[in-house]
Amino acid sequence: MTLENQPRDDGEMQMISNMLHEAYDPVLAEPVPARLARRPPRRWIPYALAAGCTLLGLGVGVATGWQLHAWEGGPAAKRPEVPAFVERAAVAHATYVPEVRHPVEVGADQEQHLVAWLSKRLGARLRVPSLDSVGYSLVGGRLLPGEKAPVAQFMYQTPQGRRLTLYVRTDASENPETAFRYAAEGKVKVFYWIDRKLGYALSSSDIDKDDLLKVANAVYRQLNP
Amino acid sequence: MSDAERIVALIPRLRRYARALAGDRSAADDLVQDTLERAWAKLHLFRPGTDLRAWLFTVMHNVHVNQLRAARPGAPLEDEMPELAHPARESDGLELRDLDLAIRRLPPEQREVLLLVALEDMSYGEAARTLDIPIGTVMSRLARAREKLRVGLGITGKLKVVK
């Protein structure tokens, strides 16, 4: 008997195997969820990137993929259910963006402390993207209550005082959506996506969707270099 | 049948394995979804004529390892999970729950080997190729997994282990 043919001569292994089959074979008969059964259109490109596309294809891929997401979430398309954290993000955005004296808890001058503190409270290593390339500089951030755990909000603004917020939540595992989506809550426009356990919502109330998409692109690229 | 059709046909198998590997249904299907996304994106790298199932399980293995690393950056994968409290339960279905708990306590690398061999019915060679490890490693991980299962399930085998 060769190793390749696997010596399965003992009853104990057979028993373990039987128990495993008994426990998990019912899964085979379950209907396959729709999200698994369909072959992805091009909108899954960001994942292809994570899987290691060439550098050349990277910029184009992200841009194409994201444009498609944006369209997909448009009013003409069938709208997916907006996760609760996105609504919370929009509310938090509307709450703190008009704030003149206390827009953030910890300012950008203490960025290192800000990141360390929020990472500790959220239980995940956070990164704050630098958005200078698209005209936004970091104002700072704050800790907020989320559905089950604390969340973080980072605020950015242009020299003209236009502001946007990046809302980050951890433990997003119960919502498997990894695609890039758009939602609008009143005046607040939000691009959101979920990357593994982290959920992101980028909100603005004073730039149009295309411009916000450019910023979202920049954020995504920084978080997924 | 095209490779794409064969991938779709293998989804139930991926789900079964993922359920045993990841535990709850939603985490398992997340793992399957991530695996499929990656597989679709990398399908052009699959060599026709080779074992598509093994290739898919390799992709899932890589995704799973990445997820474990992402969930616990820097933390070494512990050799033993902490003891879980046993909630009060009815005797019905006790064995399956015990099995689930026992599997859950295995270190991920031992759990994978055990499931590939005992649930997916892979040979040691197939499991070794799927996980890209030597056959000897498959065998030693399997032996350790079995030892832990014996303890967890209270199997009195030839090897009596006392904790």
Interface residues (C-beta under 8 A of the other chain):
Chain A: L3 E4 N5 Q6 E12 M13 M15 I16 S17 M19 L20 H21 E22 A23 Y24 D25 V27 L28 A29 E30 V32 P33 R35 L36 A37 R39 P40 W44 I45 Y47 A48 A50 A51 C53 R125 S173 E174 P176 T178 R196 K197
Chain B: A4 V8 I11 P12 R13 R15 R16 Y17 R19 A20 S26 A27 D29 D30 V32 Q33 D34 L36 E37 R38 W40 A41 K42 Q67 A70 A71 P73 E95 L96 L99 D100 L114 L115 V117 A118 L119 D121 S123 Y124 G125 I135 M139 R146 L149 R150 I155 G157
